[in-house]
Amino acid sequence: MNNYKISKERLSRAIIYNSIVFDFFKNINDYVDDVRNLKNNKLKIIAGSEFEVDVEEFKNASRINTSHALLVYSYNYETSLYNRAIKLYKENIEYKFGDTFKNLSSEEMIKQDLDSFLELGLIDEKNKKKVLKDLKFM
């Protein structure tokens, strides 16, 4: 593993944040009246600049990010979270993103992100292969 360190606090925050966002948008129909920035199933996001993202794309990206956070945390600190990460990755695994996410499939996005995690030393090659095998991507 590289000397790249991720604090438990930062990983915990990532898991909590992504879980909150995912849980909120998982049942978006229950919240439509409460979301001011939601129009035509698009969520307006202001992050340096303003852009719109399809709610379904946002939900699926959030699900994948939550899975990533659980995976990385399980690799570094709490191995029991691995199965939760895999189970969450598998939800809506056939999803195809639109332009906002470069028209990637869930599989392509997960593979690219795992490559990045490997480069950063957040996971190792053995762990990456295990994830790909458990997701039936290899």
N, CA, C and O atoms as CSV, one atom per row, in Angstrom:
chain,resi,resn,atom,element,x,y,z
A,1,MET,N,N,0.842,-1.183,0.000
A,1,MET,CA,C,0.000,0.000,0.000
A,1,MET,C,C,0.881,1.239,0.000
A,1,MET,O,O,1.911,1.272,0.674
A,2,ASN,N,N,0.483,2.255,-0.751
A,2,ASN,CA,C,1.222,3.514,-0.797
A,2,ASN,C,C,1.187,4.210,0.547
A,2,ASN,O,O,0.511,3.760,1.472
A,3,ASN,N,N,1.911,5.302,0.653
A,3,ASN,CA,C,1.908,6.088,1.885
A,3,ASN,C,C,0.693,6.998,1.970
A,3,ASN,O,O,0.572,7.780,2.913
A,4,TYR,N,N,-0.196,6.908,1.011
A,4,TYR,CA,C,-1.396,7.742,0.969
A,4,TYR,C,C,-2.329,7.320,2.105
A,4,TYR,O,O,-2.757,6.168,2.164
A,5,LYS,N,N,-2.634,8.233,2.985
A,5,LYS,CA,C,-3.467,7.912,4.152
A,5,LYS,C,C,-4.813,8.624,4.040
A,5,LYS,O,O,-4.887,9.795,3.668
A,6,ILE,N,N,-5.846,7.907,4.361
A,6,ILE,CA,C,-7.185,8.474,4.450
A,6,ILE,C,C,-7.594,8.361,5.912
A,6,ILE,O,O,-7.552,7.276,6.492
A,7,SER,N,N,-7.983,9.464,6.494
A,7,SER,CA,C,-8.370,9.401,7.902
A,7,SER,C,C,-9.711,8.702,8.050
A,7,SER,O,O,-10.564,8.765,7.165
A,8,LYS,N,N,-9.879,8.037,9.179
A,8,LYS,CA,C,-11.156,7.387,9.471
A,8,LYS,C,C,-12.273,8.419,9.470
A,8,LYS,O,O,-13.397,8.134,9.057
A,9,GLU,N,N,-11.953,9.609,9.932
A,9,GLU,CA,C,-12.963,10.663,9.985
A,9,GLU,C,C,-13.445,11.018,8.576
A,9,GLU,O,O,-14.650,11.134,8.350
A,10,ARG,N,N,-12.526,11.190,7.636
A,10,ARG,CA,C,-12.909,11.546,6.263
A,10,ARG,C,C,-13.721,10.430,5.623
A,10,ARG,O,O,-14.715,10.695,4.947
A,11,LEU,N,N,-13.309,9.193,5.829
A,11,LEU,CA,C,-14.059,8.075,5.263
A,11,LEU,C,C,-15.437,7.969,5.894
A,11,LEU,O,O,-16.426,7.710,5.208
A,12,SER,N,N,-15.496,8.167,7.188
A,12,SER,CA,C,-16.790,8.110,7.869
A,12,SER,C,C,-17.717,9.185,7.347
A,12,SER,O,O,-18.898,8.935,7.109
A,13,ARG,N,N,-17.183,10.387,7.167
A,13,ARG,CA,C,-17.999,11.472,6.618
A,13,ARG,C,C,-18.491,11.133,5.219
A,13,ARG,O,O,-19.644,11.403,4.884
A,14,ALA,N,N,-17.622,10.540,4.397
A,14,ALA,CA,C,-18.016,10.173,3.028
A,14,ALA,C,C,-19.159,9.163,3.059
A,14,ALA,O,O,-20.124,9.279,2.305
A,15,ILE,N,N,-19.038,8.182,3.932
A,15,ILE,CA,C,-20.093,7.171,4.039
A,15,ILE,C,C,-21.395,7.806,4.495
A,15,ILE,O,O,-22.455,7.549,3.924
A,16,ILE,N,N,-21.310,8.630,5.518
A,16,ILE,CA,C,-22.516,9.274,6.043
A,16,ILE,C,C,-23.144,10.180,4.997
A,16,ILE,O,O,-24.352,10.113,4.768
A,17,TYR,N,N,-22.342,11.026,4.360
A,17,TYR,CA,C,-22.865,11.952,3.361
A,17,TYR,C,C,-23.542,11.203,2.221
A,17,TYR,O,O,-24.677,11.503,1.852
A,18,ASN,N,N,-22.831,10.227,1.671
A,18,ASN,CA,C,-23.399,9.496,0.541
A,18,ASN,C,C,-24.643,8.723,0.935
A,18,ASN,O,O,-25.582,8.614,0.147
A,19,SER,N,N,-24.660,8.189,2.143
A,19,SER,CA,C,-25.837,7.461,2.605
A,19,SER,C,C,-27.042,8.377,2.732
A,19,SER,O,O,-28.154,8.016,2.347
A,20,ILE,N,N,-26.814,9.558,3.271
A,20,ILE,CA,C,-27.908,10.523,3.411
A,20,ILE,C,C,-28.450,10.913,2.046
A,20,ILE,O,O,-29.661,10.907,1.824
A,21,VAL,N,N,-27.552,11.251,1.136
A,21,VAL,CA,C,-27.977,11.660,-0.209
A,21,VAL,C,C,-28.699,10.517,-0.897
A,21,VAL,O,O,-29.759,10.717,-1.491
A,22,PHE,N,N,-28.134,9.323,-0.822
A,22,PHE,CA,C,-28.758,8.174,-1.473
A,22,PHE,C,C,-30.130,7.894,-0.881
A,22,PHE,O,O,-31.096,7.702,-1.620
A,23,ASP,N,N,-30.226,7.869,0.440
A,23,ASP,CA,C,-31.513,7.591,1.078
A,23,ASP,C,C,-32.544,8.649,0.713
A,23,ASP,O,O,-33.713,8.330,0.496
A,24,PHE,N,N,-32.120,9.903,0.644
A,24,PHE,CA,C,-33.035,10.980,0.314
A,24,PHE,C,C,-33.585,10.808,-1.100
A,24,PHE,O,O,-34.794,10.902,-1.317
A,25,PHE,N,N,-32.706,10.558,-2.049
A,25,PHE,CA,C,-33.135,10.481,-3.445
A,25,PHE,C,C,-33.668,9.105,-3.832
A,25,PHE,O,O,-34.274,8.955,-4.894
A,26,LYS,N,N,-33.454,8.112,-2.996
A,26,LYS,CA,C,-33.967,6.773,-3.288
A,26,LYS,C,C,-35.486,6.805,-3.412
A,26,LYS,O,O,-36.059,6.106,-4.247
A,27,ASN,N,N,-36.127,7.604,-2.595
A,27,ASN,CA,C,-37.586,7.726,-2.617
A,27,ASN,C,C,-37.977,9.154,-3.006
A,27,ASN,O,O,-38.776,9.794,-2.322
A,28,ILE,N,N,-37.419,9.636,-4.084
A,28,ILE,CA,C,-37.591,11.030,-4.494
A,28,ILE,C,C,-39.052,11.411,-4.657
A,28,ILE,O,O,-39.420,12.556,-4.394
A,29,ASN,N,N,-39.892,10.479,-5.084
A,29,ASN,CA,C,-41.299,10.819,-5.282
A,29,ASN,C,C,-41.962,11.286,-3.997
A,29,ASN,O,O,-42.914,12.065,-4.036
A,30,ASP,N,N,-41.468,10.819,-2.863
A,30,ASP,CA,C,-42.009,11.249,-1.577
A,30,ASP,C,C,-41.616,12.682,-1.248
A,30,ASP,O,O,-42.230,13.318,-0.391
A,31,TYR,N,N,-40.584,13.192,-1.934
A,31,TYR,CA,C,-40.024,14.485,-1.573
A,31,TYR,C,C,-40.181,15.560,-2.642
A,31,TYR,O,O,-39.773,16.701,-2.430
A,32,VAL,N,N,-40.764,15.216,-3.783
A,32,VAL,CA,C,-40.798,16.144,-4.912
A,32,VAL,C,C,-41.302,17.525,-4.511
A,32,VAL,O,O,-40.738,18.532,-4.938
A,33,ASP,N,N,-42.337,17.588,-3.710
A,33,ASP,CA,C,-42.872,18.884,-3.322
A,33,ASP,C,C,-41.917,19.681,-2.445
A,33,ASP,O,O,-42.006,20.907,-2.378
A,34,ASP,N,N,-41.004,18.986,-1.774
A,34,ASP,CA,C,-40.088,19.654,-0.864
A,34,ASP,C,C,-38.783,20.080,-1.524
A,34,ASP,O,O,-38.019,20.839,-0.926
A,35,VAL,N,N,-38.509,19.619,-2.728
A,35,VAL,CA,C,-37.239,19.913,-3.380
A,35,VAL,C,C,-37.415,21.116,-4.297
A,35,VAL,O,O,-38.051,21.022,-5.347
A,36,ARG,N,N,-36.857,22.223,-3.899
A,36,ARG,CA,C,-37.021,23.466,-4.672
A,36,ARG,C,C,-36.286,23.430,-5.998
A,36,ARG,O,O,-36.745,24.038,-6.965
A,37,ASN,N,N,-35.173,22.745,-6.073
A,37,ASN,CA,C,-34.352,22.739,-7.280
A,37,ASN,C,C,-34.697,21.617,-8.245
A,37,ASN,O,O,-33.930,21.341,-9.167
A,38,LEU,N,N,-35.828,20.971,-8.052
A,38,LEU,CA,C,-36.217,19.862,-8.908
A,38,LEU,C,C,-37.257,20.321,-9.920
A,38,LEU,O,O,-38.336,20.788,-9.556
A,39,LYS,N,N,-36.911,20.179,-11.207
A,39,LYS,CA,C,-37.821,20.535,-12.296
A,39,LYS,C,C,-37.651,19.510,-13.394
A,39,LYS,O,O,-36.530,19.177,-13.777
A,40,ASN,N,N,-38.767,19.010,-13.900
A,40,ASN,CA,C,-38.722,18.061,-15.014
A,40,ASN,C,C,-37.764,16.905,-14.752
A,40,ASN,O,O,-37.028,16.474,-15.639
A,41,ASN,N,N,-37.787,16.412,-13.516
A,41,ASN,CA,C,-36.937,15.303,-13.101
A,41,ASN,C,C,-35.453,15.623,-13.214
A,41,ASN,O,O,-34.628,14.725,-13.382
A,42,LYS,N,N,-35.117,16.904,-13.121
A,42,LYS,CA,C,-33.723,17.362,-13.148
A,42,LYS,C,C,-33.431,18.060,-11.834
A,42,LYS,O,O,-34.255,18.822,-11.328
A,43,LEU,N,N,-32.270,17.801,-11.292
A,43,LEU,CA,C,-31.841,18.430,-10.063
A,43,LEU,C,C,-30.806,19.491,-10.406
A,43,LEU,O,O,-29.799,19.192,-11.048
A,44,LYS,N,N,-31.043,20.719,-9.987
A,44,LYS,CA,C,-30.096,21.799,-10.229
A,44,LYS,C,C,-29.037,21.750,-9.143
A,44,LYS,O,O,-29.354,21.780,-7.954
A,45,ILE,N,N,-27.784,21.676,-9.553
A,45,ILE,CA,C,-26.665,21.614,-8.617
A,45,ILE,C,C,-25.770,22.815,-8.861
A,45,ILE,O,O,-25.443,23.141,-10.003
A,46,ILE,N,N,-25.382,23.461,-7.792
A,46,ILE,CA,C,-24.472,24.599,-7.882
A,46,ILE,C,C,-23.187,24.188,-7.169
A,46,ILE,O,O,-23.153,24.054,-5.946
A,47,ALA,N,N,-22.147,23.994,-7.950
A,47,ALA,CA,C,-20.840,23.606,-7.412
A,47,ALA,C,C,-19.782,24.323,-8.234
A,47,ALA,O,O,-19.225,23.750,-9.171
A,48,GLY,N,N,-19.507,25.556,-7.894
A,48,GLY,CA,C,-18.618,26.384,-8.706
A,48,GLY,C,C,-19.385,26.989,-9.860
A,48,GLY,O,O,-19.381,28.205,-10.051
A,49,SER,N,N,-20.035,26.150,-10.619
A,49,SER,CA,C,-20.943,26.601,-11.664
A,49,SER,C,C,-22.246,25.825,-11.486
A,49,SER,O,O,-22.333,24.893,-10.687
A,50,GLU,N,N,-23.238,26.231,-12.240
A,50,GLU,CA,C,-24.555,25.619,-12.103
A,50,GLU,C,C,-24.784,24.625,-13.234
A,50,GLU,O,O,-24.510,24.925,-14.396
A,51,PHE,N,N,-25.284,23.442,-12.894
A,51,PHE,CA,C,-25.648,22.471,-13.916
A,51,PHE,C,C,-26.810,21.634,-13.412
A,51,PHE,O,O,-27.113,21.610,-12.219
A,52,GLU,N,N,-27.447,20.956,-14.339
A,52,GLU,CA,C,-28.573,20.096,-13.994
A,52,GLU,C,C,-28.197,18.646,-14.241
A,52,GLU,O,O,-27.470,18.329,-15.182
A,53,VAL,N,N,-28.697,17.783,-13.394
A,53,VAL,CA,C,-28.446,16.356,-13.538
A,53,VAL,C,C,-29.777,15.635,-13.362
A,53,VAL,O,O,-30.594,16.008,-12.520
A,54,ASP,N,N,-29.978,14.610,-14.159
A,54,ASP,CA,C,-31.173,13.799,-14.060
A,54,ASP,C,C,-31.217,13.144,-12.684
A,54,ASP,O,O,-30.198,12.652,-12.198
A,55,VAL,N,N,-32.375,13.135,-12.062
A,55,VAL,CA,C,-32.521,12.593,-10.715
A,55,VAL,C,C,-32.107,11.125,-10.667
A,55,VAL,O,O,-31.429,10.713,-9.726
A,56,GLU,N,N,-32.500,10.323,-11.664
A,56,GLU,CA,C,-32.134,8.911,-11.677
A,56,GLU,C,C,-30.617,8.738,-11.778
A,56,GLU,O,O,-30.046,7.858,-11.134
A,57,GLU,N,N,-29.966,9.579,-12.588
A,57,GLU,CA,C,-28.508,9.511,-12.697
A,57,GLU,C,C,-27.867,9.863,-11.363
A,57,GLU,O,O,-26.915,9.213,-10.931
A,58,PHE,N,N,-28.392,10.889,-10.717
A,58,PHE,CA,C,-27.853,11.306,-9.427
A,58,PHE,C,C,-28.017,10.202,-8.386
A,58,PHE,O,O,-27.098,9.931,-7.614
A,59,LYS,N,N,-29.181,9.569,-8.367
A,59,LYS,CA,C,-29.424,8.477,-7.415
A,59,LYS,C,C,-28.446,7.326,-7.649
A,59,LYS,O,O,-27.884,6.777,-6.700
A,60,ASN,N,N,-28.249,6.969,-8.903
A,60,ASN,CA,C,-27.367,5.851,-9.202
A,60,ASN,C,C,-25.898,6.190,-8.956
A,60,ASN,O,O,-25.140,5.340,-8.491
A,61,ALA,N,N,-25.493,7.404,-9.258
A,61,ALA,CA,C,-24.120,7.825,-8.949
A,61,ALA,C,C,-23.905,7.845,-7.437
A,61,ALA,O,O,-22.848,7.443,-6.952
A,62,SER,N,N,-24.895,8.308,-6.705
A,62,SER,CA,C,-24.801,8.338,-5.250
A,62,SER,C,C,-24.710,6.921,-4.683
A,62,SER,O,O,-23.948,6.675,-3.748
A,63,ARG,N,N,-25.483,5.993,-5.243
A,63,ARG,CA,C,-25.433,4.591,-4.807
A,63,ARG,C,C,-24.038,4.015,-5.021
A,63,ARG,O,O,-23.498,3.341,-4.143
A,64,ILE,N,N,-23.462,4.278,-6.180
A,64,ILE,CA,C,-22.114,3.781,-6.477
A,64,ILE,C,C,-21.103,4.427,-5.541
A,64,ILE,O,O,-20.210,3.745,-5.040
A,65,ASN,N,N,-21.226,5.730,-5.296
A,65,ASN,CA,C,-20.292,6.406,-4.391
A,65,ASN,C,C,-20.401,5.879,-2.965
A,65,ASN,O,O,-19.392,5.749,-2.273
A,66,THR,N,N,-21.605,5.579,-2.527
A,66,THR,CA,C,-21.777,4.997,-1.201
A,66,THR,C,C,-21.110,3.628,-1.153
A,66,THR,O,O,-20.452,3.288,-0.170
A,67,SER,N,N,-21.279,2.848,-2.209
A,67,SER,CA,C,-20.626,1.535,-2.290
A,67,SER,C,C,-19.109,1.692,-2.224
A,67,SER,O,O,-18.427,0.940,-1.528
A,68,HIS,N,N,-18.588,2.676,-2.955
A,68,HIS,CA,C,-17.144,2.942,-2.928
A,68,HIS,C,C,-16.677,3.262,-1.515
A,68,HIS,O,O,-15.665,2.737,-1.050
A,69,ALA,N,N,-17.419,4.121,-0.842
A,69,ALA,CA,C,-17.022,4.520,0.515
A,69,ALA,C,C,-17.002,3.305,1.439
A,69,ALA,O,O,-16.071,3.139,2.227
A,70,LEU,N,N,-18.027,2.454,1.345
A,70,LEU,CA,C,-18.070,1.243,2.160
A,70,LEU,C,C,-16.921,0.303,1.809
A,70,LEU,O,O,-16.304,-0.289,2.695
A,71,LEU,N,N,-16.637,0.170,0.519
A,71,LEU,CA,C,-15.552,-0.710,0.078
A,71,LEU,C,C,-14.210,-0.237,0.628
A,71,LEU,O,O,-13.471,-1.014,1.233
A,72,VAL,N,N,-13.902,1.028,0.417
A,72,VAL,CA,C,-12.612,1.564,0.861
A,72,VAL,C,C,-12.494,1.478,2.379
A,72,VAL,O,O,-11.443,1.121,2.910
A,73,TYR,N,N,-13.564,1.803,3.058
A,73,TYR,CA,C,-13.554,1.723,4.514
A,73,TYR,C,C,-13.363,0.272,4.962
A,73,TYR,O,O,-12.638,0.006,5.920
A,74,SER,N,N,-14.010,-0.655,4.272
A,74,SER,CA,C,-13.880,-2.073,4.642
A,74,SER,C,C,-12.450,-2.561,4.410
A,74,SER,O,O,-11.926,-3.352,5.194
A,75,TYR,N,N,-11.834,-2.095,3.353
A,75,TYR,CA,C,-10.470,-2.508,3.034
A,75,TYR,C,C,-9.490,-2.007,4.088
A,75,TYR,O,O,-8.572,-2.725,4.484
A,76,ASN,N,N,-9.687,-0.794,4.530
A,76,ASN,CA,C,-8.733,-0.178,5.448
A,76,ASN,C,C,-9.055,-0.384,6.922
A,76,ASN,O,O,-8.147,-0.420,7.752
A,77,TYR,N,N,-10.338,-0.520,7.261
A,77,TYR,CA,C,-10.674,-0.494,8.678
A,77,TYR,C,C,-11.674,-1.550,9.141
A,77,TYR,O,O,-11.500,-2.110,10.223
A,78,GLU,N,N,-12.694,-1.835,8.374
A,78,GLU,CA,C,-13.792,-2.660,8.874
A,78,GLU,C,C,-14.212,-3.662,7.808
A,78,GLU,O,O,-15.108,-3.382,7.011
A,79,THR,N,N,-13.568,-4.834,7.788
A,79,THR,CA,C,-13.791,-5.817,6.723
A,79,THR,C,C,-15.243,-6.275,6.624
A,79,THR,O,O,-15.675,-6.718,5.560
A,80,SER,N,N,-15.983,-6.179,7.688
A,80,SER,CA,C,-17.375,-6.649,7.650
A,80,SER,C,C,-18.268,-5.803,6.732
A,80,SER,O,O,-19.364,-6.233,6.374
A,81,LEU,N,N,-17.815,-4.624,6.357
A,81,LEU,CA,C,-18.613,-3.763,5.472
A,81,LEU,C,C,-18.496,-4.155,4.001
A,81,LEU,O,O,-19.240,-3.643,3.165
A,82,TYR,N,N,-17.577,-5.051,3.679
A,82,TYR,CA,C,-17.366,-5.445,2.287
A,82,TYR,C,C,-18.647,-5.989,1.654
A,82,TYR,O,O,-19.025,-5.572,0.559
A,83,ASN,N,N,-19.307,-6.906,2.331
A,83,ASN,CA,C,-20.526,-7.503,1.768
A,83,ASN,C,C,-21.625,-6.479,1.555
A,83,ASN,O,O,-22.397,-6.586,0.603
A,84,ARG,N,N,-21.705,-5.486,2.432
A,84,ARG,CA,C,-22.694,-4.415,2.241
A,84,ARG,C,C,-22.363,-3.601,0.998
A,84,ARG,O,O,-23.257,-3.200,0.253
A,85,ALA,N,N,-21.078,-3.360,0.779
A,85,ALA,CA,C,-20.660,-2.620,-0.415
A,85,ALA,C,C,-21.042,-3.383,-1.679
A,85,ALA,O,O,-21.590,-2.801,-2.616
A,86,ILE,N,N,-20.757,-4.675,-1.706
A,86,ILE,CA,C,-21.065,-5.496,-2.887
A,86,ILE,C,C,-22.569,-5.532,-3.132
A,86,ILE,O,O,-23.021,-5.391,-4.268
A,87,LYS,N,N,-23.338,-5.720,-2.072
A,87,LYS,CA,C,-24.798,-5.764,-2.221
A,87,LYS,C,C,-25.322,-4.448,-2.805
A,87,LYS,O,O,-26.191,-4.460,-3.676
A,88,LEU,N,N,-24.804,-3.327,-2.335
A,88,LEU,CA,C,-25.247,-2.026,-2.826
A,88,LEU,C,C,-24.786,-1.797,-4.263
A,88,LEU,O,O,-25.543,-1.260,-5.072
A,89,TYR,N,N,-23.553,-2.198,-4.595
A,89,TYR,CA,C,-23.090,-2.098,-5.982
A,89,TYR,C,C,-24.066,-2.813,-6.925
A,89,TYR,O,O,-24.363,-2.315,-8.011
A,90,LYS,N,N,-24.558,-3.978,-6.504
A,90,LYS,CA,C,-25.386,-4.815,-7.374
A,90,LYS,C,C,-26.774,-4.239,-7.639
A,90,LYS,O,O,-27.427,-4.630,-8.607
A,91,GLU,N,N,-27.228,-3.326,-6.802
A,91,GLU,CA,C,-28.545,-2.726,-7.030
A,91,GLU,C,C,-28.493,-1.894,-8.301
A,91,GLU,O,O,-27.651,-1.008,-8.442
A,92,ASN,N,N,-29.395,-2.186,-9.220
A,92,ASN,CA,C,-29.498,-1.443,-10.478
A,92,ASN,C,C,-28.183,-1.450,-11.256
A,92,ASN,O,O,-27.807,-0.446,-11.861
A,93,ILE,N,N,-27.492,-2.584,-11.236
A,93,ILE,CA,C,-26.169,-2.709,-11.850
A,93,ILE,C,C,-26.194,-2.528,-13.366
A,93,ILE,O,O,-25.163,-2.229,-13.970
A,94,GLU,N,N,-27.341,-2.702,-13.974
A,94,GLU,CA,C,-27.464,-2.567,-15.428
A,94,GLU,C,C,-27.693,-1.115,-15.858
A,94,GLU,O,O,-27.912,-0.852,-17.040
A,95,TYR,N,N,-27.645,-0.178,-14.918
A,95,TYR,CA,C,-27.985,1.211,-15.208
A,95,TYR,C,C,-27.006,1.821,-16.214
A,95,TYR,O,O,-25.800,1.579,-16.152
A,96,LYS,N,N,-27.546,2.615,-17.140
A,96,LYS,CA,C,-26.752,3.342,-18.134
A,96,LYS,C,C,-26.940,4.832,-17.893
A,96,LYS,O,O,-28.060,5.340,-17.947
A,97,PHE,N,N,-25.843,5.530,-17.628
A,97,PHE,CA,C,-25.883,6.972,-17.380
A,97,PHE,C,C,-25.998,7.748,-18.683
A,97,PHE,O,O,-25.758,7.214,-19.766
A,98,GLY,N,N,-26.372,9.019,-18.559
A,98,GLY,CA,C,-26.477,9.914,-19.704
A,98,GLY,C,C,-25.247,10.789,-19.851
A,98,GLY,O,O,-24.169,10.471,-19.350
A,99,ASP,N,N,-25.435,11.904,-20.552
A,99,ASP,CA,C,-24.337,12.811,-20.880
A,99,ASP,C,C,-23.588,13.336,-19.656
A,99,ASP,O,O,-22.366,13.479,-19.689
A,100,THR,N,N,-24.311,13.620,-18.588
A,100,THR,CA,C,-23.677,14.187,-17.401
A,100,THR,C,C,-22.567,13.280,-16.882
A,100,THR,O,O,-21.566,13.758,-16.348
A,101,PHE,N,N,-22.745,11.985,-17.039
A,101,PHE,CA,C,-21.766,11.011,-16.576
A,101,PHE,C,C,-21.143,10.253,-17.749
A,101,PHE,O,O,-20.848,9.061,-17.653
A,102,LYS,N,N,-20.949,10.972,-18.859
A,102,LYS,CA,C,-20.231,10.482,-20.032
A,102,LYS,C,C,-20.807,9.193,-20.626
A,102,LYS,O,O,-20.078,8.403,-21.224
A,103,ASN,N,N,-22.117,8.985,-20.460
A,103,ASN,CA,C,-22.809,7.828,-21.034
A,103,ASN,C,C,-22.219,6.486,-20.599
A,103,ASN,O,O,-22.303,5.498,-21.328
A,104,LEU,N,N,-21.632,6.462,-19.424
A,104,LEU,CA,C,-21.052,5.229,-18.894
A,104,LEU,C,C,-22.145,4.301,-18.362
A,104,LEU,O,O,-23.211,4.754,-17.946
A,105,SER,N,N,-21.871,3.032,-18.383
A,105,SER,CA,C,-22.731,2.082,-17.675
A,105,SER,C,C,-22.246,2.043,-16.228
A,105,SER,O,O,-21.148,2.510,-15.923
A,106,SER,N,N,-23.062,1.489,-15.344
A,106,SER,CA,C,-22.626,1.328,-13.953
A,106,SER,C,C,-21.335,0.526,-13.899
A,106,SER,O,O,-20.416,0.867,-13.153
A,107,GLU,N,N,-21.267,-0.538,-14.688
A,107,GLU,CA,C,-20.068,-1.373,-14.708
A,107,GLU,C,C,-18.832,-0.567,-15.103
A,107,GLU,O,O,-17.790,-0.672,-14.456
A,108,GLU,N,N,-18.944,0.235,-16.161
A,108,GLU,CA,C,-17.803,1.038,-16.611
A,108,GLU,C,C,-17.383,2.048,-15.546
A,108,GLU,O,O,-16.192,2.250,-15.307
A,109,MET,N,N,-18.369,2.680,-14.909
A,109,MET,CA,C,-18.058,3.661,-13.879
A,109,MET,C,C,-17.339,2.999,-12.701
A,109,MET,O,O,-16.341,3.517,-12.199
A,110,ILE,N,N,-17.857,1.853,-12.272
A,110,ILE,CA,C,-17.251,1.149,-11.146
A,110,ILE,C,C,-15.819,0.734,-11.488
A,110,ILE,O,O,-14.916,0.909,-10.670
A,111,LYS,N,N,-15.606,0.193,-12.673
A,111,LYS,CA,C,-14.264,-0.238,-13.077
A,111,LYS,C,C,-13.285,0.935,-13.113
A,111,LYS,O,O,-12.158,0.818,-12.632
A,112,GLN,N,N,-13.710,2.060,-13.680
A,112,GLN,CA,C,-12.841,3.241,-13.726
A,112,GLN,C,C,-12.487,3.720,-12.328
A,112,GLN,O,O,-11.337,4.052,-12.040
A,113,ASP,N,N,-13.492,3.751,-11.466
A,113,ASP,CA,C,-13.260,4.210,-10.102
A,113,ASP,C,C,-12.342,3.258,-9.344
A,113,ASP,O,O,-11.480,3.707,-8.588
A,114,LEU,N,N,-12.513,1.950,-9.535
A,114,LEU,CA,C,-11.631,0.983,-8.871
A,114,LEU,C,C,-10.188,1.154,-9.338
A,114,LEU,O,O,-9.257,1.023,-8.543
A,115,ASP,N,N,-9.999,1.447,-10.630
A,115,ASP,CA,C,-8.655,1.726,-11.135
A,115,ASP,C,C,-8.054,2.945,-10.429
A,115,ASP,O,O,-6.875,2.947,-10.074
A,116,SER,N,N,-8.868,3.972,-10.231
A,116,SER,CA,C,-8.395,5.172,-9.529
A,116,SER,C,C,-8.040,4.850,-8.085
A,116,SER,O,O,-7.027,5.328,-7.573
A,117,PHE,N,N,-8.869,4.042,-7.422
A,117,PHE,CA,C,-8.595,3.665,-6.033
A,117,PHE,C,C,-7.296,2.876,-5.934
A,117,PHE,O,O,-6.534,3.032,-4.980
A,118,LEU,N,N,-7.054,2.033,-6.923
A,118,LEU,CA,C,-5.822,1.252,-6.955
A,118,LEU,C,C,-4.617,2.183,-7.088
A,118,LEU,O,O,-3.631,2.036,-6.367
A,119,GLU,N,N,-4.702,3.138,-8.011
A,119,GLU,CA,C,-3.612,4.097,-8.216
A,119,GLU,C,C,-3.328,4.914,-6.956
A,119,GLU,O,O,-2.177,5.236,-6.662
A,120,LEU,N,N,-4.382,5.243,-6.220
A,120,LEU,CA,C,-4.226,6.034,-4.998
A,120,LEU,C,C,-3.815,5.188,-3.790
A,120,LEU,O,O,-3.514,5.729,-2.726
A,121,GLY,N,N,-3.801,3.881,-3.950
A,121,GLY,CA,C,-3.437,3.001,-2.848
A,121,GLY,C,C,-4.556,2.784,-1.850
A,121,GLY,O,O,-4.317,2.337,-0.729
A,122,LEU,N,N,-5.787,3.102,-2.255
A,122,LEU,CA,C,-6.927,2.909,-1.356
A,122,LEU,C,C,-7.359,1.452,-1.302
A,122,LEU,O,O,-7.946,1.009,-0.315
A,123,ILE,N,N,-7.069,0.706,-2.368
A,123,ILE,CA,C,-7.285,-0.741,-2.420
A,123,ILE,C,C,-6.062,-1.335,-3.104
A,123,ILE,O,O,-5.242,-0.604,-3.661
A,124,ASP,N,N,-5.938,-2.649,-3.065
A,124,ASP,CA,C,-4.845,-3.288,-3.791
A,124,ASP,C,C,-5.414,-4.111,-4.955
A,124,ASP,O,O,-6.630,-4.245,-5.095
A,125,GLU,N,N,-4.538,-4.646,-5.769
A,125,GLU,CA,C,-4.960,-5.397,-6.962
A,125,GLU,C,C,-5.812,-6.605,-6.584
A,125,GLU,O,O,-6.800,-6.902,-7.256
A,126,LYS,N,N,-5.441,-7.293,-5.526
A,126,LYS,CA,C,-6.196,-8.463,-5.079
A,126,LYS,C,C,-7.629,-8.075,-4.717
A,126,LYS,O,O,-8.576,-8.768,-5.088
A,127,ASN,N,N,-7.787,-6.969,-3.993
A,127,ASN,CA,C,-9.102,-6.492,-3.594
A,127,ASN,C,C,-9.913,-6.072,-4.818
A,127,ASN,O,O,-11.104,-6.369,-4.908
A,128,LYS,N,N,-9.276,-5.389,-5.745
A,128,LYS,CA,C,-9.963,-4.958,-6.972
A,128,LYS,C,C,-10.492,-6.171,-7.735
A,128,LYS,O,O,-11.645,-6.179,-8.167
A,129,LYS,N,N,-9.656,-7.189,-7.902
A,129,LYS,CA,C,-10.078,-8.390,-8.625
A,129,LYS,C,C,-11.217,-9.105,-7.903
A,129,LYS,O,O,-12.131,-9.631,-8.540
A,130,LYS,N,N,-11.160,-9.123,-6.578
A,130,LYS,CA,C,-12.223,-9.755,-5.799
A,130,LYS,C,C,-13.553,-9.039,-6.034
A,130,LYS,O,O,-14.586,-9.684,-6.213
A,131,VAL,N,N,-13.522,-7.698,-6.034
A,131,VAL,CA,C,-14.735,-6.922,-6.285
A,131,VAL,C,C,-15.275,-7.225,-7.672
A,131,VAL,O,O,-16.464,-7.503,-7.828
A,132,LEU,N,N,-14.422,-7.175,-8.672
A,132,LEU,CA,C,-14.852,-7.442,-10.047
A,132,LEU,C,C,-15.430,-8.848,-10.191
A,132,LEU,O,O,-16.419,-9.048,-10.897
A,133,LYS,N,N,-14.812,-9.820,-9.520
A,133,LYS,CA,C,-15.329,-11.191,-9.561
A,133,LYS,C,C,-16.680,-11.282,-8.858
A,133,LYS,O,O,-17.611,-11.903,-9.371
A,134,ASP,N,N,-16.784,-10.666,-7.688
A,134,ASP,CA,C,-18.044,-10.729,-6.934
A,134,ASP,C,C,-19.181,-10.005,-7.659
A,134,ASP,O,O,-20.351,-10.333,-7.463
A,135,LEU,N,N,-18.843,-9.034,-8.486
A,135,LEU,CA,C,-19.850,-8.329,-9.283
A,135,LEU,C,C,-20.055,-8.995,-10.647
A,135,LEU,O,O,-20.859,-8.534,-11.457
A,136,LYS,N,N,-19.322,-10.075,-10.890
A,136,LYS,CA,C,-19.409,-10.832,-12.146
A,136,LYS,C,C,-19.027,-9.969,-13.349
A,136,LYS,O,O,-19.611,-10.079,-14.427
A,137,PHE,N,N,-18.017,-9.097,-13.129
A,137,PHE,CA,C,-17.492,-8.260,-14.212
A,137,PHE,C,C,-16.301,-8.904,-14.889
A,137,PHE,O,O,-15.780,-8.374,-15.870
A,138,MET,N,N,-15.863,-10.057,-14.367
A,138,MET,CA,C,-14.727,-10.760,-15.005
A,138,MET,C,C,-15.011,-12.238,-15.034
A,138,MET,O,O,-14.191,-13.015,-15.525
